Amino acid sequence: MLDDIIENSHLRNGKPCWFRRDGVGMYGINDALLVEGALYYIIRRNIARDPGDILYVDMLDVFHEVGWTLFLSERMSHGLS
């Protein structure tokens, strides 16, 4: 979702990008963050048995690492200046 906004895309899988829908616009940024937050909430509610649960901690680490890699590669593809 954020990638579509950053790249000013028009279509995703042949359908208008979320932020291009009537009434969404730049609120799509908030929606993308809500989706990400929901992902972490679902993981916590369904995986974590206690705050130190190693599977939960490892999953969070993987998601954060993937997110960081995606954001960094997106930035690099558009140049660092």
N, C-alpha and C positions, 0 to 999 in steps of 0.2 A: 504494500500500500504506500509506504513512504517512498519507495523507489519510483513508483508511478508519478508521484508529486514532484520529486526531485528532477526527473527526466521530462516532466510535462507531457507524459504519455496520454494517448487518447483511448487506446483499446488494451484490454487484457483478456486473452483467450477469446477474441472476437466480440467482446462486450465492452461497453464504456467503462473506463476506470472508475473506481468508487468515488473519488473526489470530483469527478465530472458529473455525477448525478445531481439533479436539482436539489438544492437545499444543503448539499454537503460541502463542496468547495474546500477551503482550508481547514474546516472542521475534520476533514479526513486525517489530518495529522493527529488530532486527539483520538479519533477512532482507531488509528493504527496503534497508538500507545495503550488504548483500552484492550485491544486484542492481545497485545504482548502481556499486559498485566493479567488478563484472564488466563493465559497460558501458565504463568507462574502460580496463579491461584489454584488452578486445576491440578498441577503437579504437586503442590503442597498438600492439598486436600486428599489426594489419592495415593501419594507415594510416601510422604513423611510420616513415620510412626512417632518420632520425637524430633526435636530441633537438631540433634546431632546425627540423625540417620544418615549413614554414609552414602546410600543410594541417592537420597534426596540431594545431599551436598554435591555429589558427583554429577547428577543431572543438571543442577543449576550451573555448575562450572561449565559443562558442555554447552548449554544454551547461551551462556554469557560469552564463551569463546567463539561460538559460531556467529553470534550477533556482532561481536567486535570485528571478526574477520570480514563479514559482509559489509559493515559500515566502512571499514578501512579500504576494502577493494572498490567500493562504490566511489569513495572520495578519490582514490588513485586513478580510476578510469576517467574522471573529469578533470584531472590535473590538480596539483597541490597549490597552485597560485590563486 
